[in-house]
């Protein structure tokens, strides 16, 4: 990236930077298939699914949690 562009962006007000970040994020999120999921994220998901499978009986349904706390 061009250093002059970075210098120019650093001069923006925080509110303007937030608008820019939101626009950048929206452009990235518009096609999630283009964003590769890191392998360590996949490993965490796999591990959590295994834990869920083992502990199905110890948890509570969303309906029970919602009734109790909301």
C-alpha positions in Angstrom: 0.0 0.0 0.0 1.2 3.5 -0.8 2.8 5.3 2.2 1.2 8.6 1.2 -2.3 6.9 1.3 -1.5 5.6 4.8 -0.3 9.1 5.9 -3.5 10.6 4.4 -5.7 8.1 6.2 -4.0 8.7 9.5 -5.1 12.4 9.3 -8.8 11.4 9.3 -10.9 12.1 12.4 -11.9 9.0 14.4 -15.4 9.3 13.2 -14.3 9.3 9.6 -12.0 6.3 10.3 -14.9 4.4 11.7 -17.0 5.1 8.6 -14.1 3.8 6.5 -13.6 0.7 8.6 -17.4 0.0 8.3 -17.2 0.4 4.5 -14.2 -1.9 4.3 -15.9 -4.5 6.5 -19.1 -4.4 4.4 -17.0 -4.9 1.2 -15.3 -7.9 2.8 -18.5 -9.4 4.2 -20.4 -9.0 1.0 -18.9 -12.3 -0.3 -17.9 -14.5 2.7 -16.8 -17.3 0.4 -13.8 -15.2 -0.6 -12.6 -15.1 3.1 -10.7 -18.2 4.0 -11.2 -19.6 7.5 -7.9 -20.1 9.2 -6.9 -23.6 10.1 -6.7 -22.9 13.8 -10.3 -21.6 13.8 -11.4 -24.9 12.1 -9.6 -26.8 14.8 -11.4 -24.9 17.5 -14.7 -25.6 15.9 -14.0 -29.3 15.5 -12.9 -29.5 19.2 -16.1 -27.7 20.4 -18.3 -29.9 18.3 -16.7 -33.0 19.8 -17.2 -31.6 23.3 -20.9 -30.8 22.4 -21.3 -34.4 21.2 -19.9 -35.8 24.5 -21.8 -33.4 26.8 -25.3 -33.3 25.1 -27.0 -34.2 28.4 -25.3 -31.7 30.6 -26.4 -28.6 28.8 -29.8 -26.7 28.7 -31.9 -25.9 25.7 -32.2 -22.3 24.6 -35.9 -22.5 25.6 -35.0 -23.4 29.2 -32.3 -20.7 29.4 -34.5 -18.1 27.9 -37.4 -18.9 30.4 -35.0 -18.8 33.3 -33.0 -15.7 32.6 -35.1 -13.5 30.2 
